[in-house]
Amino acid sequence: MLRMFLTVTTMALAAWTGTTTAAEATPAPTPSATPTPACPPALPISASVTGNTTTSLTISYSIFFRPPCGYDPPMTVSLFTSREDAQQWRAAVAEGVSGPERYGSVTIDRLTPDTEYWYRFTDVDGRRDPYVIASARTASLTSCRATATIDARWGSGFVATVTVRNTGTLPLDQWRVSWRWSGDEQVHTAWGGVAETVGSDVTVRNASYNGTLALDGATTFGLLVTTSAVPDGLTLTCAR
C-alpha cells in the first residue's frame, strides 16, 4: 500500500514539474512597435507661378516624395484672396486639379484681373500641405509690352536694354517687368528701374520718374548681368 502511494505521488510531482518547466521555457511573445519612417529634412513638394493672364494663373509643381513622407497626385490647388485666409484654409475662391504627373502644372481660370491670390496644395487623400503658401497676381487689363536687346556681351556677362511700351487703352501710372533666368545669371546693376531677385525669378519695377506712360508711350531700363553663359535673349512679361 505504501509503495503504491509513493509511486502515485512521484508521478504527480513529475507531471507538475514538467508543466511548470514547459511554461517557463515558452514565454508569451511581446508585441513589437511599428517603426516610424525617417523622412528626409526637405519639402515634399515645391511650386512656382509659371504663367498668368488677366483671368488665369498657371502654377507648376514638383512632388519629391511619396507617402508617408510626401504625396501622390492628383494635387488640388486652392486659391485664397488673402494670406490670412490661406493660412487658415478659409474661404477658397477657386480650385484646380492636376493630372497624374509628379512634375506638372495646374491652370486655374475665371479669375479677376490685376488681383493677388495665395495658393496652397491638397493631395489625393485630402491631406493639406503645411509648407507651401505663396502669392501670385493676375495680369492687368491695362497692358504693356516689354522687349529686350542685348547691347554688349563678353565671357562673363552682358549689358541689355529693355523697352517698356504701353499697348493698352488707358494710360499707365506704373509698370513691372518679370522674367526667369535659365542659368546662373545675376543682375549686378540696374538703372531706370528697381530690380528684385528671388531665386531665378526677376522683377523690375519702374523708377520714380518713368512709371507714367501715355497711350503708346515707352520708356527703357538697363541691366548689367553676370553669367557664365550669355543667353540668346530674354522672355519678358509686362504688367501694371
PEKANOR-V977963 format. One record per pair of residues at least 4 apart in sequence whose C-alpha atoms are under 8 Angstrom apart, sorted by sequence separation. I is the first residue (numbers start at 1). J is the second residue. D is the distance in whole Angstrom. If there is no record, write none. Layout:
I/J/D + I/J/D
This chain:
1/5/6 + 2/6/6 + 3/7/6 + 4/8/6 + 5/9/6 + 6/10/6 + 7/11/6 + 8/12/6 + 9/13/6 + 10/14/6 + 11/15/6 + 12/16/6 + 13/17/6 + 14/18/6 + 15/19/6 + 16/20/6 + 17/21/6 + 18/22/6 + 19/23/6 + 20/24/6 + 21/25/6 + 22/26/6 + 23/27/7 + 52/56/6 + 53/57/7 + 65/69/6 + 66/70/4 + 67/71/5 + 81/85/7 + 82/86/6 + 83/87/6 + 84/88/6 + 85/89/6 + 86/90/6 + 122/126/6 + 123/127/5 + 139/143/8 + 153/157/6 + 154/158/6 + 181/185/6 + 190/194/7 + 197/201/6 + 198/202/6 + 206/210/6 + 207/211/6 + 213/217/5 + 214/218/8 + 52/57/4 + 65/70/4 + 66/71/5 + 67/72/7 + 80/85/6 + 81/86/8 + 85/90/5 + 99/104/7 + 122/127/5 + 123/128/7 + 153/158/4 + 166/171/7 + 190/195/6 + 197/202/5 + 206/211/5 + 213/218/6 + 51/57/6 + 52/58/6 + 64/70/7 + 65/71/6 + 66/72/6 + 80/86/6 + 85/91/7 + 86/92/8 + 98/104/7 + 122/128/4 + 123/129/8 + 152/158/5 + 153/159/6 + 166/172/7 + 196/202/6 + 197/203/6 + 213/219/8 + 51/58/5 + 63/70/7 + 79/86/8 + 85/92/8 + 98/105/6 + 121/128/6 + 122/129/6 + 151/158/8 + 152/159/5 + 195/202/7 + 196/203/5 + 49/57/7 + 50/58/6 + 51/59/7 + 63/71/7 + 98/106/5 + 121/129/6 + 150/158/7 + 151/159/6 + 152/160/7 + 187/195/8 + 195/203/6 + 196/204/6 + 49/58/6 + 50/59/6 + 63/72/8 + 97/106/7 + 120/129/7 + 150/159/6 + 151/160/5 + 195/204/4 + 210/219/7 + 49/59/4 + 50/60/6 + 80/90/8 + 96/106/6 + 150/160/4 + 151/161/7 + 187/197/8 + 194/204/5 + 195/205/7 + 48/59/6 + 49/60/6 + 80/91/7 + 81/92/8 + 96/107/7 + 121/132/7 + 149/160/5 + 150/161/6 + 193/204/6 + 194/205/5 + 47/59/7 + 48/60/6 + 80/92/5 + 81/93/7 + 96/108/5 + 120/132/6 + 148/160/7 + 149/161/5 + 193/205/6 + 194/206/6 + 47/60/5 + 48/61/7 + 79/92/6 + 80/93/6 + 95/108/7 + 119/132/8 + 120/133/5 + 148/161/6 + 149/162/6 + 193/206/5 + 194/207/6 + 47/61/4 + 78/92/6 + 79/93/6 + 80/94/7 + 94/108/7 + 119/133/6 + 120/134/7 + 148/162/4 + 192/206/7 + 193/207/5 + 46/61/6 + 47/62/6 + 78/93/8 + 79/94/5 + 118/133/7 + 119/134/6 + 147/162/6 + 148/163/6 + 192/207/6 + 45/61/7 + 46/62/5 + 78/94/6 + 79/95/6 + 118/134/5 + 119/135/6 + 146/162/7 + 147/163/5 + 45/62/6 + 46/63/7 + 78/95/5 + 94/111/8 + 118/135/4 + 119/136/8 + 146/163/5 + 147/164/7 + 45/63/4 + 77/95/5 + 78/96/7 + 117/135/5 + 118/136/6 + 146/164/5 + 182/200/8 + 192/210/8 + 44/63/6 + 45/64/6 + 76/95/7 + 77/96/5 + 116/135/7 + 117/136/5 + 145/164/6 + 146/165/6 + 181/200/5 + 44/64/5 + 45/65/8 + 76/96/6 + 77/97/6 + 116/136/6 + 117/137/6 + 144/164/7 + 145/165/5 + 180/200/5 + 181/201/7 + 43/64/8 + 44/65/5 + 76/97/4 + 77/98/8 + 116/137/4 + 144/165/6 + 145/166/7 + 180/201/4 + 181/202/8 + 75/97/6 + 76/98/6 + 115/137/5 + 116/138/7 + 144/166/4 + 145/167/6 + 179/201/6 + 180/202/6 + 74/97/6 + 75/98/5 + 114/137/6 + 115/138/5 + 143/166/6 + 144/167/5 + 178/201/7 + 179/202/6 + 74/98/5 + 75/99/8 + 114/138/5 + 115/139/8 + 143/167/6 + 144/168/6 + 178/202/6 + 179/203/7 + 44/69/7 + 45/70/7 + 73/98/7 + 74/99/5 + 113/138/5 + 114/139/5 + 142/167/8 + 143/168/5 + 178/203/4 + 44/70/5 + 45/71/8 + 73/99/7 + 74/100/5 + 112/138/7 + 113/139/6 + 114/140/4 + 142/168/5 + 143/169/8 + 177/203/6 + 178/204/6 + 44/71/7 + 73/100/5 + 74/101/7 + 111/138/8 + 113/140/5 + 114/141/7 + 141/168/8 + 142/169/7 + 176/203/7 + 177/204/5 + 73/101/7 + 113/141/6 + 142/170/6 + 176/204/6 + 177/205/6 + 192/220/7 + 193/221/6 + 40/69/8 + 73/102/6 + 77/106/7 + 142/171/8 + 176/205/4 + 192/221/4 + 193/222/8 + 39/69/5 + 72/102/8 + 142/172/7 + 175/205/6 + 176/206/6 + 191/221/6 + 192/222/6 + 37/68/8 + 144/175/8 + 146/177/7 + 174/205/8 + 175/206/6 + 190/221/7 + 191/222/5 + 86/118/6 + 174/206/6 + 190/222/6 + 191/223/7 + 86/119/7 + 190/223/5 + 82/116/8 + 86/120/7 + 189/223/6 + 190/224/6 + 81/116/7 + 82/117/7 + 83/118/6 + 188/223/8 + 189/224/5 + 81/117/5 + 82/118/6 + 175/211/6 + 187/223/7 + 188/224/5 + 189/225/7 + 80/117/6 + 81/118/6 + 174/211/4 + 187/224/6 + 188/225/5 + 64/102/8 + 79/117/6 + 80/118/5 + 173/211/6 + 174/212/6 + 187/225/5 + 188/226/6 + 63/102/5 + 79/118/5 + 80/119/6 + 172/211/7 + 173/212/4 + 174/213/8 + 186/225/6 + 187/226/7 + 62/102/6 + 63/103/6 + 79/119/5 + 172/212/5 + 173/213/7 + 185/225/7 + 186/226/5 + 61/102/8 + 62/103/4 + 78/119/5 + 79/120/7 + 171/212/7 + 172/213/5 + 185/226/6 + 186/227/7 + 61/103/6 + 62/104/7 + 77/119/6 + 78/120/5 + 171/213/6 + 172/214/6 + 185/227/4 + 60/103/8 + 61/104/6 + 77/120/6 + 78/121/6 + 171/214/5 + 172/215/8 + 184/227/6 + 185/228/7 + 60/104/6 + 61/105/6 + 77/121/5 + 78/122/8 + 170/214/8 + 171/215/5 + 183/227/8 + 184/228/7 + 185/229/8 + 60/105/4 + 76/121/6 + 77/122/7 + 170/215/6 + 184/229/8 + 59/105/5 + 60/106/6 + 75/121/6 + 76/122/5 + 87/133/8 + 169/215/7 + 183/229/8 + 58/105/7 + 59/106/5 + 75/122/6 + 76/123/6 + 86/133/7 + 166/213/6 + 168/215/7 + 58/106/6 + 59/107/6 + 75/123/5 + 76/124/8 + 165/213/8 + 166/214/7 + 167/215/7 + 168/216/8 + 58/107/4 + 74/123/7 + 75/124/6 + 166/215/6 + 167/216/6 + 57/107/6 + 58/108/6 + 73/123/6 + 74/124/6 + 166/216/5 + 56/107/7 + 57/108/5 + 72/123/6 + 73/124/6 + 165/216/6 + 166/217/5 + 56/108/5 + 57/109/7 + 71/123/6 + 72/124/6 + 165/217/6 + 166/218/6 + 56/109/4 + 71/124/8 + 165/218/4 + 55/109/6 + 56/110/6 + 164/218/5 + 165/219/7 + 55/110/5 + 56/111/6 + 163/218/7 + 164/219/5 + 179/234/7 + 180/235/8 + 55/111/4 + 163/219/6 + 164/220/6 + 179/235/6 + 54/111/8 + 55/112/6 + 163/220/4 + 179/236/5 + 54/112/7 + 55/113/6 + 162/220/5 + 163/221/7 + 178/236/6 + 179/237/6 + 54/113/4 + 161/220/7 + 162/221/5 + 177/236/7 + 178/237/5 + 53/113/8 + 54/114/7 + 161/221/6 + 162/222/6 + 177/237/6 + 178/238/6 + 161/222/5 + 177/238/4 + 160/222/6 + 161/223/6 + 176/238/6 + 177/239/7 + 159/222/7 + 160/223/5 + 175/238/7 + 176/239/6 + 159/223/6 + 160/224/7 + 175/239/6 + 176/240/6 + 159/224/5 + 175/240/4 + 158/224/6 + 159/225/6 + 174/240/6 + 157/224/7 + 158/225/5 + 173/240/8 + 157/225/5 + 158/226/7 + 172/240/7 + 157/226/4 + 158/227/8 + 156/226/6 + 157/227/5 + 156/227/5 + 157/228/7 + 156/228/5 + 157/229/8 + 158/230/7 + 155/228/7 + 156/229/7 + 157/230/6 + 155/229/7 + 156/230/8 + 164/238/8 + 155/230/8 + 154/230/8 + 153/230/7 + 57/136/8 + 57/137/8 + 57/138/6 + 56/138/6 + 55/138/6 + 150/233/7 + 54/138/5 + 55/139/7 + 149/233/7 + 47/132/7 + 52/137/7 + 53/138/6 + 54/139/4 + 148/233/7 + 46/132/7 + 52/138/6 + 53/139/5 + 54/140/6 + 148/234/6 + 45/132/8 + 49/136/7 + 52/139/6 + 54/141/6 + 147/234/8 + 43/131/7 + 147/235/8 + 148/236/8 + 147/236/7 + 146/236/6 + 146/237/7 + 145/237/7 + 146/238/6 + 145/238/5 + 144/238/6 + 145/239/8 + 143/238/7 + 144/239/6 + 143/239/6 + 144/240/7 + 142/239/8 + 143/240/7 + 142/240/7 + 140/239/6 + 139/239/6 + 140/240/6 + 139/240/7 + 114/240/8
